[in-house]
């Protein structure tokens, strides 16, 4: 990701860092928990050849502020709305990964007029199953264990593994890289606090407790793309399949051999897929009357 694309804006007294590059229809990239905008660095340059690409660091992540406050999906969605308003971007194709998928769905629910298309990548919020690591982060006392997990030796383990594999001509998987970056981010006390608050807002020890499946029918008139790695160990691919069945007219694509970060496992395919999705669909057009008719039709 070119360093020159990094910018910062103050929203409600808190600095928010974002990357913006390219020109054309707007594409908003929303990262997952413990990640940041840099998780998209392998695909942003190619996407910027066709689109106005905006990739923020959500509050509590990356170089954005990490205040004590609300880290719910609704708060994140409102923060994205505020960023787009400040940047004078009326609407966008919204791409959400992992937690960012849950944020993207909440954004579409709260601000449907601002969503042209919806792309969910190994998304949270579509079923209860989630990795043991994230469930453990919601246990009482987790905030006292995280400093040990985020100690310097462990934070460097991912990069060491990648370096060793590179010397013998092999590539560390996108999941190893993504997890290593996540551990690195937890070296900061305010980031750890934000992580725990965010995790507990959507997960409990039994799994994900925020579930969007009862509202997926509202996506009938929103062009929707669901992408999953078939070797995802964080969130199972069956969540994507089941969401596809519940989202009328959605498109479902599986990346064979990919894990939780399919856009980094195969960035060329991901960029081509997203470009084809945008090129072959028309932006959604929502109003209160359409939402009302969809809800009334869906009454049990």
Secondary structure, DSSP 4 states (H G I P E B T S, - for coil): --GGGEEEEEETTEEEEEEEE--SSEEEEE--TT--GGGGHHHHHHHTTTSEEEEE--TTSTTS---SS--SHHHHHHHHHHHHHHTT---EEEEEETHHHHHHHHHHHH-GGGEEEEEEES-SSSSS---HHHHHTTSTTHHHHHHHHTSHHHHTHHHHHHHHHHHTT----HHHHHHHHHHHHTTSHHHHHHHHHHHHHHEETTEE----GGGGGGGGGSEEEEEEETT-SSS-THHHHHHHHHSTT-EEEEETT--S-HHHHSHHHHHHHHHHHHHTSPPP---HHHHHHHHHHT--
